[in-house]
């Protein structure tokens, strides 16, 4: 369903995510195939050719992303700046945070803050979030919410590290 719905999306993140998803799935799937050790041996023996091919693929990917970025940011609802409309959303979130600097405006209230800051409603563009997790947290919950988000991400990273260490038997 994801692969079917992304072509109808104008989200660069969706397109990049789809390419990453397909690439990782192909890599993991091919690693279980009988021909993979032979290919890996060839890559190690012909490392110069493999490096040239990898650089060319990376260059094609970057060129494709730049072309996609230029076409997506020219969409009428996305604005004309480097960040498209995201810059306007982030600025609105920061202005909303300035209106309530300690506690933020409250959970789920970014859309109302957008309208209070003079943003448009349909048929213009009406964002439901700031398109940036950090400014979203700051606008809705203030500095304490931003600190809590950072603490949660650090705790999650520590937990993943501990799980990885115990799964690999690397207990150093």
Secondary structure by P-SEA (a helix, b strand, c coil): cccccccccccaaaaaaaaaaaaaaaaaaaaaccaaaaaaaaaaaaaaaaaaaaaaaaaaaaaaaaaaaaaaaaccccccccccaaaaaaaaaaaaaaacccccccccaaaaaaaaacccccccccccccccaaaaaaaaccaaaaaaaaaaaaaaaaaaaaaaaaaacccc
